Each structure stands twice: as C-alpha cells, then as structure tokens.
Amino acid sequence: MSNWTESNNRLSQTFKFKNFIEAFGFMSQVAIIAEKMDHHPNWSNVYNQVTIELTTHDAGNTVTDKDRTLAKAIDDLLA
Ligand SMILES: C[C@H](O)[C@H](O)[C@H]1CNC2=NC(N)=NC(=O)C2=N1
C-alpha cells in the first residue's frame, strides 16, 4: 500500500526513523537513486524524520510519472 498523499501538485510523505543516523542513511540511499534518475526530491529532515515532496520542476511543478517512479523506488527501499 502506498502512503503518498497527492495534493497541491506534490506527492508527499513523512518517514519516521529510530534516530538521526537511520534517517540520514535513508536520505543517502534516496540521494543515490535520485541522482541516477536525474530526478530530485524537495525534502527536509528534522532529527529522525524525513519529509519528502515530489514534483517535477521541468513540467511547471506538477506531478508526473517521474515523481510516481521515484515514489515507488523510495517505497521499495523500505519494503
Ligand atoms: C537538467 C536536469 O536534468 C533537470 O533540471 C532535472 C533535475 N532534477 C529534477 N528534479 C525534479 N524533481 N524535477 C525536475 O524537473 C528535475 N529536472
């Protein structure tokens, strides 16, 4: 089941981890995938939480298949 929320032309989700190291490890994995896809998240981190917002800047900040593909790849990391 996907827990992404689509609103305001963004796919969003907040991920919660045990601590900062786990959160940052997750961000490192996402960063590698994002760079490979040449599609990068808007995101923020506060201690053990990572909030990700996916939108496609090149498509006028709308949700495209690139965002859906990256969302699925992020889900797969945690599956
Ligand atoms: C030149 C480069 O391919 C583009 O700027 C890419 C980089 N990463 C990107 N990331 C996101 N989220 N949206 C984009 O439109 C986008 N475009």
PDB file of the backbone (N, CA, C, O) and the ligand in Angstrom, with CONECT records:
HET    LIG  A 101      17
ATOM      1  N   MET A   1       0.843  -1.193   0.000  1.00  0.00           N
ATOM      2  CA  MET A   1       0.000   0.000   0.000  1.00  0.00           C
ATOM      3  C   MET A   1       0.881   1.247   0.000  1.00  0.00           C
ATOM      4  O   MET A   1       1.880   1.320   0.716  1.00  0.00           O
ATOM      5  N   SER A   2       0.499   2.208  -0.802  1.00  0.00           N
ATOM      6  CA  SER A   2       1.287   3.426  -0.868  1.00  0.00           C
ATOM      7  C   SER A   2       0.733   4.463   0.106  1.00  0.00           C
ATOM      8  O   SER A   2      -0.480   4.647   0.205  1.00  0.00           O
ATOM      9  N   ASN A   3       1.613   5.125   0.809  1.00  0.00           N
ATOM     10  CA  ASN A   3       1.189   6.140   1.778  1.00  0.00           C
ATOM     11  C   ASN A   3       1.493   7.550   1.304  1.00  0.00           C
ATOM     12  O   ASN A   3       1.527   8.490   2.097  1.00  0.00           O
ATOM     13  N   TRP A   4       1.710   7.687   0.011  1.00  0.00           N
ATOM     14  CA  TRP A   4       1.949   9.025  -0.514  1.00  0.00           C
ATOM     15  C   TRP A   4       0.625   9.775  -0.622  1.00  0.00           C
ATOM     16  O   TRP A   4      -0.399   9.202  -0.993  1.00  0.00           O
ATOM     17  N   THR A   5       0.663  11.044  -0.298  1.00  0.00           N
ATOM     18  CA  THR A   5      -0.514  11.898  -0.436  1.00  0.00           C
ATOM     19  C   THR A   5      -0.290  12.828  -1.615  1.00  0.00           C
ATOM     20  O   THR A   5       0.743  13.491  -1.711  1.00  0.00           O
ATOM     21  N   GLU A   6      -1.274  12.869  -2.515  1.00  0.00           N
ATOM     22  CA  GLU A   6      -1.143  13.808  -3.640  1.00  0.00           C
ATOM     23  C   GLU A   6      -2.037  15.010  -3.392  1.00  0.00           C
ATOM     24  O   GLU A   6      -3.262  14.900  -3.352  1.00  0.00           O
ATOM     25  N   SER A   7      -1.394  16.169  -3.223  1.00  0.00           N
ATOM     26  CA  SER A   7      -2.158  17.414  -3.135  1.00  0.00           C
ATOM     27  C   SER A   7      -1.223  18.568  -3.467  1.00  0.00           C
ATOM     28  O   SER A   7      -0.005  18.457  -3.327  1.00  0.00           O
ATOM     29  N   ASN A   8      -1.797  19.654  -3.901  1.00  0.00           N
ATOM     30  CA  ASN A   8      -1.024  20.848  -4.296  1.00  0.00           C
ATOM     31  C   ASN A   8       0.103  20.514  -5.272  1.00  0.00           C
ATOM     32  O   ASN A   8       1.210  21.041  -5.158  1.00  0.00           O
ATOM     33  N   ASN A   9      -0.189  19.631  -6.233  1.00  0.00           N
ATOM     34  CA  ASN A   9       0.796  19.258  -7.255  1.00  0.00           C
ATOM     35  C   ASN A   9       2.069  18.653  -6.671  1.00  0.00           C
ATOM     36  O   ASN A   9       3.173  18.858  -7.177  1.00  0.00           O
ATOM     37  N   ARG A  10       1.878  17.906  -5.594  1.00  0.00           N
ATOM     38  CA  ARG A  10       3.011  17.220  -4.964  1.00  0.00           C
ATOM     39  C   ARG A  10       2.582  15.866  -4.439  1.00  0.00           C
ATOM     40  O   ARG A  10       1.448  15.686  -3.997  1.00  0.00           O
ATOM     41  N   LEU A  11       3.506  14.914  -4.492  1.00  0.00           N
ATOM     42  CA  LEU A  11       3.345  13.654  -3.763  1.00  0.00           C
ATOM     43  C   LEU A  11       4.164  13.813  -2.491  1.00  0.00           C
ATOM     44  O   LEU A  11       5.364  14.078  -2.553  1.00  0.00           O
ATOM     45  N   SER A  12       3.527  13.655  -1.350  1.00  0.00           N
ATOM     46  CA  SER A  12       4.216  13.907  -0.078  1.00  0.00           C
ATOM     47  C   SER A  12       4.129  12.717   0.854  1.00  0.00           C
ATOM     48  O   SER A  12       3.164  11.951   0.847  1.00  0.00           O
ATOM     49  N   GLN A  13       5.172  12.591   1.656  1.00  0.00           N
ATOM     50  CA  GLN A  13       5.140  11.608   2.732  1.00  0.00           C
ATOM     51  C   GLN A  13       6.216  11.974   3.763  1.00  0.00           C
ATOM     52  O   GLN A  13       7.303  12.441   3.422  1.00  0.00           O
ATOM     53  N   THR A  14       5.873  11.746   5.023  1.00  0.00           N
ATOM     54  CA  THR A  14       6.863  11.914   6.101  1.00  0.00           C
ATOM     55  C   THR A  14       7.242  10.535   6.619  1.00  0.00           C
ATOM     56  O   THR A  14       6.383   9.733   6.985  1.00  0.00           O
ATOM     57  N   PHE A  15       8.531  10.281   6.641  1.00  0.00           N
ATOM     58  CA  PHE A  15       9.072   9.000   7.099  1.00  0.00           C
ATOM     59  C   PHE A  15       9.709   9.217   8.464  1.00  0.00           C
ATOM     60  O   PHE A  15      10.431  10.189   8.685  1.00  0.00           O
ATOM     61  N   LYS A  16       9.424   8.284   9.377  1.00  0.00           N
ATOM     62  CA  LYS A  16       9.970   8.420  10.732  1.00  0.00           C
ATOM     63  C   LYS A  16      10.895   7.240  11.011  1.00  0.00           C
ATOM     64  O   LYS A  16      10.563   6.091  10.720  1.00  0.00           O
ATOM     65  N   PHE A  17      12.049   7.539  11.576  1.00  0.00           N
ATOM     66  CA  PHE A  17      13.061   6.519  11.854  1.00  0.00           C
ATOM     67  C   PHE A  17      13.390   6.500  13.341  1.00  0.00           C
ATOM     68  O   PHE A  17      12.892   7.309  14.124  1.00  0.00           O
ATOM     69  N   LYS A  18      14.247   5.548  13.702  1.00  0.00           N
ATOM     70  CA  LYS A  18      14.609   5.373  15.104  1.00  0.00           C
ATOM     71  C   LYS A  18      15.439   6.556  15.618  1.00  0.00           C
ATOM     72  O   LYS A  18      15.311   6.972  16.769  1.00  0.00           O
ATOM     73  N   ASN A  19      16.268   7.069  14.754  1.00  0.00           N
ATOM     74  CA  ASN A  19      17.177   8.147  15.175  1.00  0.00           C
ATOM     75  C   ASN A  19      17.704   8.878  13.935  1.00  0.00           C
ATOM     76  O   ASN A  19      17.316   8.561  12.810  1.00  0.00           O
ATOM     77  N   PHE A  20      18.569   9.835  14.143  1.00  0.00           N
ATOM     78  CA  PHE A  20      19.083  10.655  13.041  1.00  0.00           C
ATOM     79  C   PHE A  20      19.917   9.836  12.051  1.00  0.00           C
ATOM     80  O   PHE A  20      19.833  10.039  10.840  1.00  0.00           O
ATOM     81  N   ILE A  21      20.714   8.917  12.575  1.00  0.00           N
ATOM     82  CA  ILE A  21      21.576   8.128  11.696  1.00  0.00           C
ATOM     83  C   ILE A  21      20.749   7.296  10.715  1.00  0.00           C
ATOM     84  O   ILE A  21      21.085   7.188   9.536  1.00  0.00           O
ATOM     85  N   GLU A  22      19.661   6.709  11.223  1.00  0.00           N
ATOM     86  CA  GLU A  22      18.774   5.924  10.343  1.00  0.00           C
ATOM     87  C   GLU A  22      18.137   6.836   9.293  1.00  0.00           C
ATOM     88  O   GLU A  22      18.044   6.478   8.119  1.00  0.00           O
ATOM     89  N   ALA A  23      17.703   8.009   9.727  1.00  0.00           N
ATOM     90  CA  ALA A  23      17.064   8.956   8.800  1.00  0.00           C
ATOM     91  C   ALA A  23      18.057   9.403   7.728  1.00  0.00           C
ATOM     92  O   ALA A  23      17.724   9.483   6.545  1.00  0.00           O
ATOM     93  N   PHE A  24      19.267   9.688   8.162  1.00  0.00           N
ATOM     94  CA  PHE A  24      20.259  10.184   7.208  1.00  0.00           C
ATOM     95  C   PHE A  24      20.732   9.076   6.270  1.00  0.00           C
ATOM     96  O   PHE A  24      21.047   9.331   5.108  1.00  0.00           O
ATOM     97  N   GLY A  25      20.779   7.843   6.783  1.00  0.00           N
ATOM     98  CA  GLY A  25      21.111   6.704   5.927  1.00  0.00           C
ATOM     99  C   GLY A  25      20.079   6.543   4.822  1.00  0.00           C
ATOM    100  O   GLY A  25      20.423   6.297   3.666  1.00  0.00           O
ATOM    101  N   PHE A  26      18.811   6.684   5.190  1.00  0.00           N
ATOM    102  CA  PHE A  26      17.720   6.635   4.213  1.00  0.00           C
ATOM    103  C   PHE A  26      17.894   7.744   3.177  1.00  0.00           C
ATOM    104  O   PHE A  26      17.752   7.507   1.978  1.00  0.00           O
ATOM    105  N   MET A  27      18.199   8.943   3.640  1.00  0.00           N
ATOM    106  CA  MET A  27      18.378  10.068   2.709  1.00  0.00           C
ATOM    107  C   MET A  27      19.532   9.798   1.745  1.00  0.00           C
ATOM    108  O   MET A  27      19.463  10.152   0.568  1.00  0.00           O
ATOM    109  N   SER A  28      20.585   9.174   2.249  1.00  0.00           N
ATOM    110  CA  SER A  28      21.725   8.853   1.374  1.00  0.00           C
ATOM    111  C   SER A  28      21.303   7.891   0.271  1.00  0.00           C
ATOM    112  O   SER A  28      21.694   8.047  -0.886  1.00  0.00           O
ATOM    113  N   GLN A  29      20.497   6.889   0.642  1.00  0.00           N
ATOM    114  CA  GLN A  29      20.025   5.921  -0.357  1.00  0.00           C
ATOM    115  C   GLN A  29      19.126   6.601  -1.384  1.00  0.00           C
ATOM    116  O   GLN A  29      19.232   6.349  -2.584  1.00  0.00           O
ATOM    117  N   VAL A  30      18.235   7.470  -0.893  1.00  0.00           N
ATOM    118  CA  VAL A  30      17.339   8.195  -1.811  1.00  0.00           C
ATOM    119  C   VAL A  30      18.166   9.106  -2.730  1.00  0.00           C
ATOM    120  O   VAL A  30      17.871   9.235  -3.918  1.00  0.00           O
ATOM    121  N   ALA A  31      19.194   9.728  -2.168  1.00  0.00           N
ATOM    122  CA  ALA A  31      20.023  10.643  -2.961  1.00  0.00           C
ATOM    123  C   ALA A  31      20.680   9.915  -4.136  1.00  0.00           C
ATOM    124  O   ALA A  31      20.759  10.450  -5.242  1.00  0.00           O
ATOM    125  N   ILE A  32      21.145   8.700  -3.886  1.00  0.00           N
ATOM    126  CA  ILE A  32      21.801   7.935  -4.957  1.00  0.00           C
ATOM    127  C   ILE A  32      20.796   7.590  -6.056  1.00  0.00           C
ATOM    128  O   ILE A  32      21.097   7.702  -7.244  1.00  0.00           O
ATOM    129  N   ILE A  33      19.609   7.171  -5.646  1.00  0.00           N
ATOM    130  CA  ILE A  33      18.558   6.851  -6.628  1.00  0.00           C
ATOM    131  C   ILE A  33      18.158   8.106  -7.411  1.00  0.00           C
ATOM    132  O   ILE A  33      18.024   8.076  -8.634  1.00  0.00           O
ATOM    133  N   ALA A  34      17.974   9.195  -6.684  1.00  0.00           N
ATOM    134  CA  ALA A  34      17.538  10.445  -7.326  1.00  0.00           C
ATOM    135  C   ALA A  34      18.561  10.912  -8.353  1.00  0.00           C
ATOM    136  O   ALA A  34      18.203  11.372  -9.437  1.00  0.00           O
ATOM    137  N   GLU A  35      19.822  10.792  -8.005  1.00  0.00           N
ATOM    138  CA  GLU A  35      20.874  11.228  -8.925  1.00  0.00           C
ATOM    139  C   GLU A  35      20.901  10.343 -10.167  1.00  0.00           C
ATOM    140  O   GLU A  35      21.076  10.830 -11.284  1.00  0.00           O
ATOM    141  N   LYS A  36      20.725   9.040  -9.962  1.00  0.00           N
ATOM    142  CA  LYS A  36      20.667   8.108 -11.115  1.00  0.00           C
ATOM    143  C   LYS A  36      19.498   8.433 -12.025  1.00  0.00           C
ATOM    144  O   LYS A  36      19.609   8.364 -13.249  1.00  0.00           O
ATOM    145  N   MET A  37      18.361   8.793 -11.408  1.00  0.00           N
ATOM    146  CA  MET A  37      17.155   9.097 -12.191  1.00  0.00           C
ATOM    147  C   MET A  37      17.181  10.514 -12.748  1.00  0.00           C
ATOM    148  O   MET A  37      16.345  10.877 -13.575  1.00  0.00           O
ATOM    149  N   ASP A  38      18.144  11.313 -12.291  1.00  0.00           N
ATOM    150  CA  ASP A  38      18.149  12.751 -12.584  1.00  0.00           C
ATOM    151  C   ASP A  38      16.785  13.360 -12.236  1.00  0.00           C
ATOM    152  O   ASP A  38      16.221  14.164 -12.978  1.00  0.00           O
ATOM    153  N   HIS A  39      16.296  12.942 -11.086  1.00  0.00           N
ATOM    154  CA  HIS A  39      15.021  13.474 -10.597  1.00  0.00           C
ATOM    155  C   HIS A  39      15.141  13.566  -9.081  1.00  0.00           C
ATOM    156  O   HIS A  39      15.331  12.553  -8.408  1.00  0.00           O
ATOM    157  N   HIS A  40      15.030  14.771  -8.548  1.00  0.00           N
ATOM    158  CA  HIS A  40      15.448  15.035  -7.175  1.00  0.00           C
ATOM    159  C   HIS A  40      14.298  15.498  -6.297  1.00  0.00           C
ATOM    160  O   HIS A  40      13.444  16.271  -6.732  1.00  0.00           O
ATOM    161  N   PRO A  41      14.281  15.024  -5.062  1.00  0.00           N
ATOM    162  CA  PRO A  41      13.183  15.388  -4.164  1.00  0.00           C
ATOM    163  C   PRO A  41      13.338  16.789  -3.569  1.00  0.00           C
ATOM    164  O   PRO A  41      14.451  17.285  -3.391  1.00  0.00           O
ATOM    165  N   ASN A  42      12.203  17.411  -3.267  1.00  0.00           N
ATOM    166  CA  ASN A  42      12.189  18.510  -2.303  1.00  0.00           C
ATOM    167  C   ASN A  42      12.036  17.799  -0.962  1.00  0.00           C
ATOM    168  O   ASN A  42      11.130  16.984  -0.785  1.00  0.00           O
ATOM    169  N   TRP A  43      12.917  18.108  -0.026  1.00  0.00           N
ATOM    170  CA  TRP A  43      12.804  17.382   1.234  1.00  0.00           C
ATOM    171  C   TRP A  43      13.384  18.161   2.386  1.00  0.00           C
ATOM    172  O   TRP A  43      14.122  19.131   2.213  1.00  0.00           O
ATOM    173  N   SER A  44      13.016  17.690   3.599  1.00  0.00           N
ATOM    174  CA  SER A  44      13.597  18.281   4.800  1.00  0.00           C
ATOM    175  C   SER A  44      13.750  17.192   5.844  1.00  0.00           C
ATOM    176  O   SER A  44      13.061  16.173   5.812  1.00  0.00           O
ATOM    177  N   ASN A  45      14.659  17.427   6.760  1.00  0.00           N
ATOM    178  CA  ASN A  45      14.964  16.464   7.808  1.00  0.00           C
ATOM    179  C   ASN A  45      14.963  17.189   9.154  1.00  0.00           C
ATOM    180  O   ASN A  45      15.593  18.235   9.312  1.00  0.00           O
ATOM    181  N   VAL A  46      14.258  16.625  10.101  1.00  0.00           N
ATOM    182  CA  VAL A  46      14.341  17.087  11.484  1.00  0.00           C
ATOM    183  C   VAL A  46      14.600  15.853  12.340  1.00  0.00           C
ATOM    184  O   VAL A  46      13.720  15.007  12.497  1.00  0.00           O
ATOM    185  N   TYR A  47      15.782  15.752  12.881  1.00  0.00           N
ATOM    186  CA  TYR A  47      16.211  14.611  13.707  1.00  0.00           C
ATOM    187  C   TYR A  47      15.886  13.269  13.038  1.00  0.00           C
ATOM    188  O   TYR A  47      16.600  12.856  12.124  1.00  0.00           O
ATOM    189  N   ASN A  48      14.832  12.588  13.472  1.00  0.00           N
ATOM    190  CA  ASN A  48      14.554  11.237  12.947  1.00  0.00           C
ATOM    191  C   ASN A  48      13.464  11.229  11.889  1.00  0.00           C
ATOM    192  O   ASN A  48      12.980  10.163  11.511  1.00  0.00           O
ATOM    193  N   GLN A  49      13.072  12.397  11.408  1.00  0.00           N
ATOM    194  CA  GLN A  49      12.001  12.471  10.413  1.00  0.00           C
ATOM    195  C   GLN A  49      12.502  13.079   9.101  1.00  0.00           C
ATOM    196  O   GLN A  49      13.279  14.034   9.077  1.00  0.00           O
ATOM    197  N   VAL A  50      12.020  12.483   8.023  1.00  0.00           N
ATOM    198  CA  VAL A  50      12.350  12.997   6.694  1.00  0.00           C
ATOM    199  C   VAL A  50      11.033  13.244   5.957  1.00  0.00           C
ATOM    200  O   VAL A  50      10.247  12.318   5.754  1.00  0.00           O
ATOM    201  N   THR A  51      10.802  14.469   5.567  1.00  0.00           N
ATOM    202  CA  THR A  51       9.609  14.796   4.783  1.00  0.00           C
ATOM    203  C   THR A  51      10.021  14.985   3.332  1.00  0.00           C
ATOM    204  O   THR A  51      10.903  15.782   3.012  1.00  0.00           O
ATOM    205  N   ILE A  52       9.362  14.236   2.468  1.00  0.00           N
ATOM    206  CA  ILE A  52       9.689  14.288   1.035  1.00  0.00           C
ATOM    207  C   ILE A  52       8.480  14.800   0.261  1.00  0.00           C
ATOM    208  O   ILE A  52       7.348  14.373   0.492  1.00  0.00           O
ATOM    209  N   GLU A  53       8.740  15.719  -0.658  1.00  0.00           N
ATOM    210  CA  GLU A  53       7.709  16.205  -1.572  1.00  0.00           C
ATOM    211  C   GLU A  53       8.239  16.032  -2.987  1.00  0.00           C
ATOM    212  O   GLU A  53       9.308  16.537  -3.332  1.00  0.00           O
ATOM    213  N   LEU A  54       7.483  15.317  -3.793  1.00  0.00           N
ATOM    214  CA  LEU A  54       7.912  15.047  -5.159  1.00  0.00           C
ATOM    215  C   LEU A  54       7.066  15.833  -6.142  1.00  0.00           C
ATOM    216  O   LEU A  54       5.837  15.768  -6.128  1.00  0.00           O
ATOM    217  N   THR A  55       7.753  16.576  -6.994  1.00  0.00           N
ATOM    218  CA  THR A  55       7.092  17.342  -8.052  1.00  0.00           C
ATOM    219  C   THR A  55       8.110  17.520  -9.168  1.00  0.00           C
ATOM    220  O   THR A  55       9.317  17.441  -8.940  1.00  0.00           O
ATOM    221  N   THR A  56       7.623  17.756 -10.351  1.00  0.00           N
ATOM    222  CA  THR A  56       8.542  17.885 -11.493  1.00  0.00           C
ATOM    223  C   THR A  56       8.657  19.352 -11.886  1.00  0.00           C
ATOM    224  O   THR A  56       7.728  19.936 -12.445  1.00  0.00           O
ATOM    225  N   HIS A  57       9.802  19.930 -11.589  1.00  0.00           N
ATOM    226  CA  HIS A  57      10.016  21.356 -11.884  1.00  0.00           C
ATOM    227  C   HIS A  57       9.901  21.628 -13.382  1.00  0.00           C
ATOM    228  O   HIS A  57       9.317  22.624 -13.810  1.00  0.00           O
ATOM    229  N   ASP A  58      10.484  20.701 -14.176  1.00  0.00           N
ATOM    230  CA  ASP A  58      10.508  20.908 -15.631  1.00  0.00           C
ATOM    231  C   ASP A  58       9.111  20.858 -16.257  1.00  0.00           C
ATOM    232  O   ASP A  58       8.921  21.271 -17.401  1.00  0.00           O
ATOM    233  N   ALA A  59       8.147  20.354 -15.505  1.00  0.00           N
ATOM    234  CA  ALA A  59       6.768  20.302 -16.012  1.00  0.00           C
ATOM    235  C   ALA A  59       5.911  21.332 -15.268  1.00  0.00           C
ATOM    236  O   ALA A  59       4.712  21.136 -15.069  1.00  0.00           O
ATOM    237  N   GLY A  60       6.548  22.424 -14.866  1.00  0.00           N
ATOM    238  CA  GLY A  60       5.819  23.503 -14.198  1.00  0.00           C
ATOM    239  C   GLY A  60       5.380  23.138 -12.793  1.00  0.00           C
ATOM    240  O   GLY A  60       4.331  23.580 -12.323  1.00  0.00           O
ATOM    241  N   ASN A  61       6.194  22.323 -12.122  1.00  0.00           N
ATOM    242  CA  ASN A  61       5.863  21.902 -10.755  1.00  0.00           C
ATOM    243  C   ASN A  61       4.518  21.182 -10.679  1.00  0.00           C
ATOM    244  O   ASN A  61       3.619  21.559  -9.927  1.00  0.00           O
ATOM    245  N   THR A  62       4.425  20.141 -11.483  1.00  0.00           N
ATOM    246  CA  THR A  62       3.259  19.252 -11.405  1.00  0.00           C
ATOM    247  C   THR A  62       3.763  17.831 -11.165  1.00  0.00           C
ATOM    248  O   THR A  62       4.948  17.540 -11.328  1.00  0.00           O
ATOM    249  N   VAL A  63       2.840  16.957 -10.775  1.00  0.00           N
ATOM    250  CA  VAL A  63       3.196  15.559 -10.550  1.00  0.00           C
ATOM    251  C   VAL A  63       3.190  14.822 -11.893  1.00  0.00           C
ATOM    252  O   VAL A  63       2.200  14.841 -12.626  1.00  0.00           O
ATOM    253  N   THR A  64       4.306  14.179 -12.193  1.00  0.00           N
ATOM    254  CA  THR A  64       4.420  13.419 -13.438  1.00  0.00           C
ATOM    255  C   THR A  64       4.810  11.972 -13.113  1.00  0.00           C
ATOM    256  O   THR A  64       4.990  11.604 -11.952  1.00  0.00           O
ATOM    257  N   ASP A  65       4.934  11.172 -14.166  1.00  0.00           N
ATOM    258  CA  ASP A  65       5.350   9.778 -13.992  1.00  0.00           C
ATOM    259  C   ASP A  65       6.722   9.683 -13.320  1.00  0.00           C
ATOM    260  O   ASP A  65       7.005   8.705 -12.628  1.00  0.00           O
ATOM    261  N   LYS A  66       7.569  10.688 -13.519  1.00  0.00           N
ATOM    262  CA  LYS A  66       8.885  10.676 -12.866  1.00  0.00           C
ATOM    263  C   LYS A  66       8.726  10.683 -11.352  1.00  0.00           C
ATOM    264  O   LYS A  66       9.458   9.995 -10.641  1.00  0.00           O
ATOM    265  N   ASP A  67       7.777  11.455 -10.869  1.00  0.00           N
ATOM    266  CA  ASP A  67       7.532  11.506  -9.420  1.00  0.00           C
ATOM    267  C   ASP A  67       6.976  10.173  -8.930  1.00  0.00           C
ATOM    268  O   ASP A  67       7.352   9.681  -7.866  1.00  0.00           O
ATOM    269  N   ARG A  68       6.076   9.600  -9.722  1.00  0.00           N
ATOM    270  CA  ARG A  68       5.490   8.305  -9.327  1.00  0.00           C
ATOM    271  C   ARG A  68       6.560   7.210  -9.324  1.00  0.00           C
ATOM    272  O   ARG A  68       6.561   6.337  -8.456  1.00  0.00           O
ATOM    273  N   THR A  69       7.458   7.262 -10.288  1.00  0.00           N
ATOM    274  CA  THR A  69       8.536   6.263 -10.347  1.00  0.00           C
ATOM    275  C   THR A  69       9.484   6.417  -9.167  1.00  0.00           C
ATOM    276  O   THR A  69       9.899   5.424  -8.570  1.00  0.00           O
ATOM    277  N   LEU A  70       9.831   7.661  -8.826  1.00  0.00           N
ATOM    278  CA  LEU A  70      10.725   7.882  -7.685  1.00  0.00           C
ATOM    279  C   LEU A  70      10.029   7.478  -6.381  1.00  0.00           C
ATOM    280  O   LEU A  70      10.652   6.891  -5.496  1.00  0.00           O
ATOM    281  N   ALA A  71       8.744   7.792  -6.269  1.00  0.00           N
ATOM    282  CA  ALA A  71       7.986   7.401  -5.061  1.00  0.00           C
ATOM    283  C   ALA A  71       8.021   5.887  -4.881  1.00  0.00           C
ATOM    284  O   ALA A  71       8.212   5.392  -3.770  1.00  0.00           O
ATOM    285  N   LYS A  72       7.836   5.153  -5.980  1.00  0.00           N
ATOM    286  CA  LYS A  72       7.846   3.683  -5.918  1.00  0.00           C
ATOM    287  C   LYS A  72       9.233   3.183  -5.518  1.00  0.00           C
ATOM    288  O   LYS A  72       9.355   2.256  -4.717  1.00  0.00           O
ATOM    289  N   ALA A  73      10.273   3.797  -6.074  1.00  0.00           N
ATOM    290  CA  ALA A  73      11.645   3.386  -5.743  1.00  0.00           C
ATOM    291  C   ALA A  73      11.940   3.636  -4.262  1.00  0.00           C
ATOM    292  O   ALA A  73      12.640   2.850  -3.624  1.00  0.00           O
ATOM    293  N   ILE A  74      11.408   4.727  -3.722  1.00  0.00           N
ATOM    294  CA  ILE A  74      11.591   5.020  -2.292  1.00  0.00           C
ATOM    295  C   ILE A  74      10.839   3.991  -1.451  1.00  0.00           C
ATOM    296  O   ILE A  74      11.352   3.504  -0.444  1.00  0.00           O
ATOM    297  N   ASP A  75       9.619   3.665  -1.875  1.00  0.00           N
ATOM    298  CA  ASP A  75       8.859   2.625  -1.165  1.00  0.00           C
ATOM    299  C   ASP A  75       9.626   1.309  -1.165  1.00  0.00           C
ATOM    300  O   ASP A  75       9.684   0.610  -0.154  1.00  0.00           O
ATOM    301  N   ASP A  76      10.210   0.984  -2.306  1.00  0.00           N
ATOM    302  CA  ASP A  76      10.930  -0.294  -2.438  1.00  0.00           C
ATOM    303  C   ASP A  76      12.139  -0.357  -1.487  1.00  0.00           C
ATOM    304  O   ASP A  76      12.512  -1.431  -1.015  1.00  0.00           O
ATOM    305  N   LEU A  77      12.739   0.805  -1.218  1.00  0.00           N
ATOM    306  CA  LEU A  77      13.871   0.847  -0.276  1.00  0.00           C
ATOM    307  C   LEU A  77      13.464   0.379   1.109  1.00  0.00           C
ATOM    308  O   LEU A  77      14.258  -0.214   1.839  1.00  0.00           O
ATOM    309  N   LEU A  78      12.226   0.652   1.455  1.00  0.00           N
ATOM    310  CA  LEU A  78      11.746   0.382   2.817  1.00  0.00           C
ATOM    311  C   LEU A  78      10.924  -0.894   2.906  1.00  0.00           C
ATOM    312  O   LEU A  78      10.469  -1.278   3.984  1.00  0.00           O
ATOM    313  N   ALA A  79      10.738  -1.546   1.763  1.00  0.00           N
ATOM    314  CA  ALA A  79       9.878  -2.756   1.739  1.00  0.00           C
ATOM    315  C   ALA A  79      10.601  -3.948   2.360  1.00  0.00           C
ATOM    316  O   ALA A  79      10.041  -5.043   2.428  1.00  0.00           O
TER     317      ALA A  79
HETATM  318  C1  LIG A 101      18.819  19.395 -16.050  1.00  0.00           C
HETATM  319  C2  LIG A 101      18.191  18.361 -15.171  1.00  0.00           C
HETATM  320  O1  LIG A 101      18.029  17.164 -15.871  1.00  0.00           O
HETATM  321  C3  LIG A 101      16.832  18.796 -14.694  1.00  0.00           C
HETATM  322  O2  LIG A 101      16.927  20.067 -14.106  1.00  0.00           O
HETATM  323  C4  LIG A 101      16.188  17.815 -13.738  1.00  0.00           C
HETATM  324  C5  LIG A 101      16.975  17.634 -12.448  1.00  0.00           C
HETATM  325  N1  LIG A 101      16.149  17.144 -11.372  1.00  0.00           N
HETATM  326  C6  LIG A 101      14.828  17.369 -11.330  1.00  0.00           C
HETATM  327  N2  LIG A 101      14.109  17.056 -10.264  1.00  0.00           N
HETATM  328  C7  LIG A 101      12.812  17.323 -10.180  1.00  0.00           C
HETATM  329  N3  LIG A 101      12.130  16.993  -9.091  1.00  0.00           N
HETATM  330  N4  LIG A 101      12.182  17.898 -11.199  1.00  0.00           N
HETATM  331  C8  LIG A 101      12.801  18.246 -12.323  1.00  0.00           C
HETATM  332  O3  LIG A 101      12.163  18.764 -13.229  1.00  0.00           O
HETATM  333  C9  LIG A 101      14.186  17.962 -12.426  1.00  0.00           C
HETATM  334  N5  LIG A 101      14.860  18.239 -13.513  1.00  0.00           N
CONECT  318  319
CONECT  319  318  320  321
CONECT  320  319
CONECT  321  319  322  323
CONECT  322  321
CONECT  323  321  324  334
CONECT  324  323  325
CONECT  325  324  326
CONECT  326  325  327  333
CONECT  327  326  328
CONECT  328  327  329  330
CONECT  329  328
CONECT  330  328  331
CONECT  331  330  332  333
CONECT  332  331
CONECT  333  326  331  334
CONECT  334  323  333
END
